[in-house]
Amino acid sequence: MISTQVKSLLLVFLFAFIPFVNSQERSKELPKGLTENEKNIISQFQFKNSRLTDPPSGPVRAAAEWEEVEYLVIRWSSSFENILRQIVEVGIQECKVIITTQNESSVSSYLSSNGVDLTNVIFLNTDSDSIWIRDYGGNTIYSDDVGERALTDWIYNRPRPNDDVMPTAHANLLGLPLYVTDSGTNDLVNTGGNYMSDGLGNAFASELILQENEPGNPYGVSAKSEAQIDQIMLDYMGIENYIKMETLPYDAIHHIDMHMKLLDEETLLVSRYPSGVADGPQIEENIDYVLSNFLSPFGTPYEVKWIDAPPSTGGNYPDNGGSYRTFSNSIIINKSIIVPTYREEVDTPALAYYQELMPGYNIVGIDVDNPGENLISLFGAIHCITHTIGVDEPLWIVHQPIDEANAGSTVAVDAMIKHASGIAGATVFWREEGTNGSNEIPMSFVSDDNWTADILIPSSDTNIEYYIGAIANSGKMLTRPLVAPQGYWTIDVGVLSAEDWAEQHISDPYPNPATSNVTFNLNTIEGPIHVSIHNVLGQKLFETDLDDGNGLLNLDLKSTWKGALFVSFEGRFGKVTKKIIKL
C-alpha cells in the first residue's frame, strides 16, 4: 500500500530540545556543506522517524535525467536571484517550474519585472532551509518501468528539517505517492548530488553512501553493509547495479555530480585536471575502475568524454586554494541543458563541446562565479540547486546509437519502446548528411518491448543521420533523441572491405601477454561468428560460436596453454586472427 510520510514533527523536536543555527546565520545562505553550528548539533538531531515506511510493493524503475520531465523544482533565495531567474527562464520553455518560497509576491514581482512569463510557474508556500534542492529533493520512480509515478525520499545528511520534508511538500502538491527511507532498518542516508541513474537499473555514487551508513555514523541510523544498502536501493529505486567510486581528496562534499555526469545510457562526461593536479589522479583511477569492472547496459564499455575543469583566473585549482569549478554540474531539462560557467575563455570551448556531444539541444550557460552571486564558492553549482520530477506515463525509448557502418552494408536499428497503453508503432527516420528531408522505415515488433528496422547504407562514404519516433496507443508521440529532428545520431560511414571492417572493429586482446584470461571488444560485427584458439602447431585448443559481435568477449586460457596462441574470428566478413602471448 502506497503511503505519504510526513516529517513535520521533526521541527517540534528540533526547536524544543536542541539549539539550531542563530538568526544571523539563517539569514545567510547555508553552504552545501555543514556550518560550524550544524557540526555541533548533528549528533543530537533526530534524523529518523518512528513510523515504519514500507518500500514499493512491486518492481520500480528510477528515471534518468535525460528522460521527459514535467516539473523543474527550485528553492528561491534572494542571495542568488539572478542565477535562479535565468534557470526559470529556461525551465518555463520546457516544463512547469515549482518555486519554493514564503515570499511569493516579491519573487513573482521580480520575475515579472525581468520579463519572465509566470504561466508555467507554480509557487509552493512552505519553509525551507537551503538552496541545495538536488540533495534533499525526491527522486522520480515508476512502477513496472512506465506505470505509476512516485517519489522516493532518503534521509538528508544535514540537520535541516525544513529541507528534509520538501519531498513531502512536493508529493502533497502534486498528489504523488511518496516512499521514504527513514525508519526501521531501511533508514538510508543519501543525497541527490551523489546519485546518478541511467534509467535501466544502474546508478553511480561515491563511497560517501557507505561512509554515512556505516557503524558509528553521526545520524543515528542503523549500521549497514554494502549489500544492505544495495538492497534498499533496489527495493525503493529499482537500482540493480550500484557502482560506487572512491571519494576525492579535494572534494569536501564527495558528490559525484561535481565531477561526472551521465549524458545517456553509455556516455560519461568527466572533469579532467592537468596531470597530477587536485582530484585528477583519483578521478582517473575511479574511471579506470569503472571501465575495468562494469559495462554499459548495452553490454559494451562505457564511453568517456573528458571536459577540462577550469581553474581560477589566477590559475588555482582545489589543491591550492581554488574553488571546485566544474562544467559537469549541469542539468538536462527536456530539450535544454543548463551549464555552470565562469569566464569567457574557458566557457566558450566547454559550451561548444556540450553542443557537439548533445546536438540539437539548447545549451545555456549561467555564470556561477561572479562577485555578486558566487555560488561555486559554496561548493555547488547548477545541478546542485535544481531538481526535476518526471512526466506521468512516460513514453520510454532506449536505443544504443550506432557509431559506425560500412558503405553498402545493412545496419539493424534496435530499440526498446514502452508505454503504459502499449505501442501503436515506431519509425526510423534517416538521411544522408547534408541532405534535406528524411527517409522513413517502419520498425517491426520483435518480442516483449523490442522493435527493429534495417537501414541499407548507401554505397558512398557519406555519413548517415537518424532518429527514432514512436507513438503509443494513447496517441502520445515521442522521439529519441528528444530533440529530433533538430538533433540526431550520426553513423560514420566508411568504405572498407568486409574483412578490413572486421579487422578494425575487433580489438586487440587485453591484457597481452595474459595469464588466465583475455578480453576482446567486438564492436557491431554482424554475426554469427565462429571463434577458435590454435597454438603455433595449428592444434585447435578451443572453439565457440557467437550469435553476433557486440560487446566484450572474455576467453579463459587454460594453465597448460603456453607461448603464442592465435584467436580466429570467422563469419560473413571472412577471417580475422589476433595473437596472444600466454604466460
C-alpha positions in Angstrom: 0.0 0.0 0.0 1.4 3.4 -1.0 1.7 6.0 1.8 3.0 9.5 2.2 5.4 10.1 5.1 5.0 13.3 7.0 8.1 14.6 8.9 6.9 17.9 10.2 7.2 16.7 13.8 10.9 17.0 13.4 10.5 20.7 13.7 9.0 20.4 17.2 11.7 18.1 18.3 14.4 20.3 16.9 13.4 23.6 18.5 12.3 22.1 21.7 15.5 20.1 22.5 18.5 21.5 20.6 19.8 24.9 19.7 19.7 25.4 16.0 21.6 28.0 14.0 21.4 31.6 15.1 19.1 34.1 13.3 22.1 35.8 11.7 23.3 32.6 10.1 19.7 31.7 9.0 19.5 35.0 7.2 22.5 34.0 5.1 22.5 31.2 2.5 23.6 27.9 4.1 26.6 26.3 2.3 26.3 22.9 0.7 28.4 21.5 3.5 27.9 21.8 7.2 28.2 25.0 9.1 30.1 25.0 12.4 26.8 25.2 14.3 25.4 22.2 12.4 28.5 20.2 13.1 27.9 20.8 16.8 24.3 19.6 16.7 24.4 16.8 14.2 24.8 14.0 16.7 21.7 15.3 18.6 19.5 15.8 15.7 16.6 13.4 15.1 17.2 12.1 11.5 15.0 9.0 11.8 11.2 8.7 12.3 9.5 6.1 14.4 6.8 5.3 11.8 7.6 2.3 9.5 7.6 3.2 5.8 7.4 0.2 3.5 9.1 0.2 0.1 7.0 -0.1 -3.0 5.1 -3.3 -3.2 6.3 -4.2 -6.7 9.3 -3.5 -9.0 10.1 0.1 -9.8 12.4 2.0 -12.1 14.3 5.1 -11.3 14.1 7.7 -14.1 17.2 9.0 -15.9 17.8 12.8 -16.1 17.5 12.9 -19.9 14.0 11.4 -19.9 10.9 13.7 -20.1 10.3 15.9 -17.1 7.1 17.6 -16.2 8.4 19.8 -13.3 11.6 21.7 -12.6 11.8 22.4 -8.8 13.9 25.0 -7.2 14.1 26.8 -3.8 14.2 30.6 -4.1 17.0 32.6 -2.5 17.4 36.3 -2.7 21.1 35.7 -2.5 21.1 34.1 -5.9 18.0 35.6 -7.6 19.8 36.4 -10.9 21.0 32.8 -11.3 17.6 31.5 -10.3 15.8 33.8 -12.7 17.9 32.5 -15.6 17.1 29.0 -14.6 13.4 29.8 -14.5 13.6 31.4 -17.9 15.0 28.2 -19.4 12.7 26.0 -17.4 9.4 27.6 -18.4 10.2 26.9 -22.0 10.5 23.1 -21.2 8.1 22.3 -18.4 6.3 23.7 -15.3 8.5 25.3 -12.7 7.8 24.9 -8.9 9.4 27.6 -6.8 9.5 27.1 -3.1 9.3 30.5 -1.3 7.4 32.2 1.5 7.5 35.5 -0.3 5.6 34.8 -3.5 4.6 38.4 -4.1 8.2 39.6 -4.1 9.5 36.7 -6.2 6.7 37.0 -8.8 7.2 40.8 -9.0 11.0 40.3 -9.5 10.5 37.7 -12.2 7.7 39.7 -14.0 9.7 42.9 -13.9 12.6 41.0 -15.6 10.3 39.7 -18.4 9.7 36.2 -17.1 6.3 34.8 -18.1 4.7 33.2 -15.0 2.2 31.0 -16.9 4.2 27.8 -16.2 5.3 28.9 -12.7 3.8 27.3 -9.5 4.6 28.8 -6.2 4.9 26.5 -3.2 4.5 28.4 0.1 6.5 26.4 2.6 9.5 26.9 4.7 12.9 25.7 3.7 16.5 25.9 5.0 18.8 26.0 2.0 19.0 26.3 -1.8 20.6 22.8 -2.4 17.4 21.1 -3.5 19.2 18.4 -5.5 20.4 16.8 -2.3 17.1 16.8 -0.4 14.5 16.7 -3.2 12.6 13.5 -4.1 13.6 11.3 -7.0 11.2 10.1 -9.6 10.4 6.4 -9.9 7.9 4.4 -12.0 6.2 1.1 -11.2 6.8 -1.5 -13.8 9.0 0.8 -15.8 6.4 3.2 -17.2 3.5 2.8 -14.7 2.5 4.8 -11.7 4.8 7.8 -11.0 6.0 8.3 -7.4 8.8 10.0 -5.5 11.5 8.3 -3.3 12.9 10.3 -0.4 16.1 9.5 1.5 17.3 10.8 4.8 19.0 14.1 4.1 22.5 14.3 5.6 22.1 17.7 7.1 20.3 18.8 10.2 17.9 21.0 8.2 14.4 19.8 9.0 12.5 22.0 6.5 14.7 20.8 3.6 14.2 17.2 4.7 10.4 17.4 4.4 10.5 19.1 1.0 9.7 15.8 -0.9 6.5 15.6 1.2 5.5 19.1 0.2 6.1 18.3 -3.5 4.2 15.0 -3.2 1.3 16.6 -1.5 1.2 19.5 -4.0 1.1 17.1 -7.0 -0.8 14.2 -5.4 2.1 11.8 -5.8 2.8 8.7 -3.8 5.9 9.1 -1.7 8.3 6.4 -0.3 10.6 7.4 2.5 13.7 5.5 3.7 13.7 7.0 7.2 12.6 4.2 9.5 13.3 0.6 10.7 16.3 -1.0 9.0 15.5 0.9 5.8 16.8 4.2 7.3 19.1 5.2 4.5 21.1 8.4 4.5 21.7 9.6 0.9 21.9 12.7 -1.2 20.8 13.5 -4.7 24.1 15.1 -5.7 25.8 11.7 -5.0 23.4 9.8 -7.2 23.2 9.3 -10.9 20.8 6.9 -12.7 20.7 5.6 -16.2 17.1 4.6 -16.1 17.9 1.0 -16.7 18.7 -0.1 -13.1 22.3 1.1 -12.9 23.4 4.0 -10.7 26.7 5.7 -9.7 27.8 7.2 -6.4 30.9 7.9 -4.4 31.7 5.8 -1.3 30.1 8.5 0.7 27.0 6.4 0.7 28.9 3.6 2.5 30.5 6.0 5.0 27.3 7.8 6.0 25.6 4.5 6.8 28.5 2.7 8.5 28.8 1.8 12.2 29.2 4.9 14.3 27.7 7.2 11.8 26.6 10.6 13.3 23.0 10.3 12.0 21.8 7.6 14.4 20.8 5.3 11.6 21.3 1.6 11.7 24.7 0.4 10.5 24.5 -1.2 7.1 26.7 -3.4 5.0 27.1 -2.5 1.3 24.8 -5.4 0.4 22.1 -4.0 2.7 22.5 -0.5 1.1 22.2 -2.1 -2.3 19.1 -3.9 -1.3 17.4 -0.7 -0.1 18.3 1.0 -3.4 16.8 -2.0 -5.2 13.6 -2.0 -3.2 12.9 1.7 -3.3 14.6 2.8 -6.5 14.9 -0.3 -8.7 18.7 0.0 -8.7 20.2 -3.4 -9.6 23.8 -2.4 -10.1 25.0 0.3 -7.7 28.5 1.4 -8.8 30.5 3.2 -6.1 33.8 5.0 -6.5 36.4 6.2 -4.0 35.8 9.7 -2.6 38.0 12.5 -3.9 40.6 14.1 -1.6 39.8 17.8 -2.5 36.1 17.5 -2.9 34.8 18.3 0.5 31.2 17.3 -0.4 32.0 13.9 -2.1 29.1 14.2 -4.5 29.8 12.8 -7.9 27.8 15.5 -9.8 30.7 17.9 -9.1 32.9 16.0 -11.5 30.8 13.5 -13.5 27.6 13.3 -15.5 25.7 10.7 -17.4 24.7 12.1 -20.8 22.9 8.9 -21.9 22.9 5.2 -21.0 26.6 4.7 -22.1 28.3 8.1 -22.0 30.1 9.6 -19.0 31.1 13.2 -19.1 34.0 13.6 -16.6 36.1 16.5 -15.3 39.7 16.5 -16.3 42.6 18.2 -14.5 46.2 18.8 -15.6 48.4 15.8 -14.9 48.8 15.2 -11.1 46.7 18.2 -10.1 44.0 18.2 -7.4 41.5 15.3 -7.8 42.7 14.5 -11.3 44.6 11.3 -10.3 41.7 9.9 -8.2 39.1 10.7 -10.8 41.2 8.9 -13.5 41.7 5.9 -11.1 37.9 5.8 -10.5 37.1 5.9 -14.2 39.7 3.1 -14.8 37.9 1.1 -12.1 34.5 1.6 -13.8 35.9 0.7 -17.2 37.7 -2.4 -15.9 34.8 -3.8 -13.9 31.5 -2.6 -15.4 29.8 -2.5 -18.8 27.1 -0.2 -20.0 23.6 -1.6 -20.0 24.2 -2.5 -23.7 27.0 -4.9 -22.7 29.7 -2.6 -24.1 32.3 -0.4 -22.4 31.2 3.0 -21.2 32.3 5.9 -23.5 34.2 8.5 -21.5 34.2 12.1 -22.6 36.6 14.4 -20.8 36.0 18.1 -20.2 38.5 20.4 -18.6 37.8 21.6 -15.1 38.6 25.4 -15.1 41.0 27.0 -12.6 40.5 30.4 -11.1 41.6 33.4 -13.0 44.9 33.1 -11.2 45.3 29.5 -12.2 44.4 28.0 -8.9 42.7 24.5 -8.6 41.2 23.0 -5.4 44.6 21.7 -4.2 46.0 25.3 -4.0 43.1 27.4 -2.8 40.8 27.4 -5.9 37.1 26.7 -5.8 35.8 23.4 -7.1 34.9 24.6 -10.6 33.1 22.2 -12.8 31.3 22.0 -16.2 29.8 18.6 -15.4 27.4 20.0 -12.8 24.8 20.7 -15.4 21.1 19.8 -15.6 19.2 18.4 -18.6 15.6 19.7 -18.7 13.9 18.1 -21.7 15.4 19.8 -24.7 17.6 22.3 -22.8 20.9 21.8 -20.9 22.0 24.5 -18.3 25.7 24.5 -17.7 27.6 26.4 -15.0 30.0 29.0 -16.5 32.9 31.0 -15.2 34.6 33.3 -17.7 34.6 33.5 -21.5 38.0 32.0 -22.3 37.1 28.7 -20.5 33.3 28.8 -21.1 33.3 29.1 -24.9 35.1 25.8 -25.6 33.1 24.0 -22.9 29.8 25.1 -24.3 30.8 24.2 -27.8 31.8 20.7 -26.6 28.4 20.2 -25.0 26.8 21.2 -28.3 29.0 18.7 -30.1 28.1 15.9 -27.6 24.4 16.8 -27.5 23.4 18.1 -31.0 20.1 19.9 -31.2 19.9 20.7 -27.5 19.5 24.3 -26.3 22.8 24.7 -24.4 22.6 27.6 -21.9 25.5 28.8 -19.7 24.8 30.6 -16.4 27.6 32.3 -14.5 28.1 30.9 -11.0 31.4 32.6 -10.3 30.9 36.3 -10.1 31.4 38.6 -7.1 27.7 39.3 -6.7 26.5 35.7 -6.8 29.4 33.4 -6.2 27.6 30.1 -5.9 30.6 28.0 -6.7 32.4 29.2 -3.6 29.7 27.4 -1.5 30.7 24.0 -3.1 27.9 23.7 -5.6 26.7 24.8 -9.0 23.6 24.5 -11.3 22.8 20.8 -10.8 23.0 21.3 -7.0 20.3 23.9 -6.9 17.8 22.2 -9.3 15.8 19.0 -9.4 13.2 17.5 -11.7 10.1 15.4 -11.5 9.4 13.1 -14.4 6.2 13.1 -16.6 3.2 11.0 -15.9 3.0 7.9 -18.2 6.4 8.3 -19.9 6.9 7.0 -23.5 10.3 5.3 -22.9 12.6 4.7 -25.8 16.0 3.0 -25.2 18.5 2.6 -28.1 22.2 2.2 -28.3 23.4 4.6 -31.0 25.2 3.1 -34.0 28.6 4.8 -34.3 30.0 3.4 -37.5 28.9 1.4 -40.5 30.5 0.2 -43.8 29.2 1.7 -47.0 26.8 -0.6 -48.7 26.1 -2.6 -45.6 22.8 -3.2 -43.8 22.5 -1.9 -40.3 19.9 -3.0 -37.8 18.4 -0.3 -35.6 17.1 -1.9 -32.5 15.1 -0.2 -29.7 13.2 -1.0 -26.6 10.0 1.1 -26.5 7.4 1.1 -23.7 4.2 3.0 -22.7 1.5 2.2 -20.2 -1.1 2.0 -23.0 1.2 -0.1 -25.3 3.0 1.0 -28.5 1.0 1.6 -31.7 4.1 1.9 -33.9 7.6 3.1 -34.3 9.7 4.5 -37.2 13.3 5.1 -38.0 13.9 8.5 -39.8 17.2 8.8 -41.6 19.0 10.8 -44.2 22.4 11.3 -45.7 24.4 14.1 -44.1 23.9 17.4 -45.8 20.5 16.5 -47.4 17.1 17.7 -46.6 14.0 15.6 -45.7 14.3 12.1 -44.4 13.6 8.5 -45.3 11.1 6.7 -43.1 11.4 3.0 -42.2 8.6 1.4 -40.1 10.0 -0.6 -37.2 8.8 -4.2 -36.8 7.8 -5.5 -33.4 10.1 -8.4 -32.4 9.1 -9.5 -28.9 8.4 -8.1 -25.4 9.0 -4.4 -25.9 11.7 -4.7 -28.6 11.4 -3.2 -32.1 13.8 -3.2 -35.1 14.3 -1.8 -38.6 17.1 -2.1 -41.2 18.9 0.8 -42.8 20.6 0.0 -46.1 23.6 2.2 -46.0 24.3 3.9 -49.4 27.5 2.8 -51.2 29.1 6.2 -50.8 31.1 7.3 -47.7 28.5 9.9 -46.7 27.6 9.8 -43.1 24.0 8.9 -42.0 21.9 11.0 -39.6 19.0 9.2 -37.9 16.5 9.2 -35.0 13.6 7.1 -33.8 10.0 8.1 -33.4 7.2 6.2 -31.6 3.5 6.6 -30.9 1.7 5.0 -28.0 -1.8 3.5 -28.2 -2.9 6.6 -26.2 -1.8 8.8 -29.0 1.3 10.2 -27.2 4.2 10.7 -29.6 7.9 11.0 -28.8 11.3 10.8 -30.4 14.7 9.8 -29.3 16.9 11.8 -29.2 14.2 14.0 -27.5 15.3 17.0 -29.6 14.8 15.3 -33.0 14.7 16.3 -35.8 16.9 19.2 -34.7 19.2 16.7 -33.0 20.0 13.2 -34.1 22.5 10.4 -34.0 25.2 10.2 -36.7 26.6 7.0 -38.2 30.2 7.5 -39.5 30.3 5.6 -42.8 33.5 4.2 -44.2 34.4 2.4 -47.4 36.2 -0.8 -46.4 36.0 -4.5 -47.4 34.0 -6.6 -45.0 37.2 -8.2 -43.8 39.0 -4.9 -43.3 35.9 -3.6 -41.4 36.0 -6.6 -39.1 39.8 -6.2 -38.6 39.3 -2.7 -37.4 36.3 -3.5 -35.2 37.7 -6.5 -33.4 40.0 -5.1 -30.8 43.4 -6.4 -30.0 43.4 -8.7 -26.9 43.9 -7.3 -23.5 45.8 -7.9 -21.3 48.5 -9.2 -23.6 50.6 -11.1 -22.5 47.9 -12.8 -20.5 48.0 -15.4 -17.7 44.5 -16.7 -17.1 42.0 -14.9 -19.4 41.8 -12.4 -22.2 39.2 -10.0 -23.5 38.3 -8.7 -26.9 35.9 -5.8 -27.7 33.7 -6.7 -30.6 32.2 -3.5 -32.0 29.0 -4.2 -34.0 30.4 -7.1 -36.0 27.4 -8.8 -37.7 27.1 -12.5 -36.7 27.2 -15.3 -36.5 30.8 -15.6 -35.6 32.9 -18.7 -35.0 35.7 -18.2 -32.5 38.6 -20.6 -32.2 42.0 -20.7 -30.5 45.0 -22.5 -32.0 48.6 -23.0 -30.9 51.7 -22.5 -33.0 51.4 -26.1 -34.2 48.0 -25.4 -35.6 46.3 -27.6 -33.0 42.8 -26.4 -32.1 42.5 -25.8 -28.3 39.1 -24.2 -28.1 36.1 -23.1 -30.2 32.7 -21.5 -29.7 30.0 -19.7 -31.7 28.5 -16.3 -31.2 25.2 -15.0 -32.5 26.7 -11.6 -33.1 29.7 -9.4 -32.2 28.6 -6.6 -29.9 30.3 -6.0 -26.6 33.1 -7.8 -24.7 34.2 -11.3 -25.3 36.1 -12.9 -22.4 38.0 -16.1 -23.1 39.5 -18.3 -20.3 43.0 -19.6 -21.0 44.0 -22.9 -19.6 47.1 -23.2 -17.4 48.5 -25.8 -19.8 48.5 -23.4 -22.8 51.8 -21.6 -23.2 53.5 -19.4 -25.6 52.0 -17.9 -28.8 48.2 -18.5 -29.3 46.1 -17.4 -32.2 42.5 -16.4 -31.8 40.5 -16.6 -35.1 37.1 -14.9 -35.8 35.3 -16.2 -38.8 32.0 -15.0 -40.2 30.4 -13.4 -43.3 33.2 -10.9 -43.2 35.8 -13.5 -43.7 38.5 -14.3 -41.2 40.4 -12.2 -38.7 43.2 -13.5 -36.4 44.7 -12.0 -33.3 47.8 -13.1 -31.5 48.1 -13.7 -27.7 51.2 -14.4 -25.7 50.2 -16.9 -22.9 52.4 -16.8 -19.8 
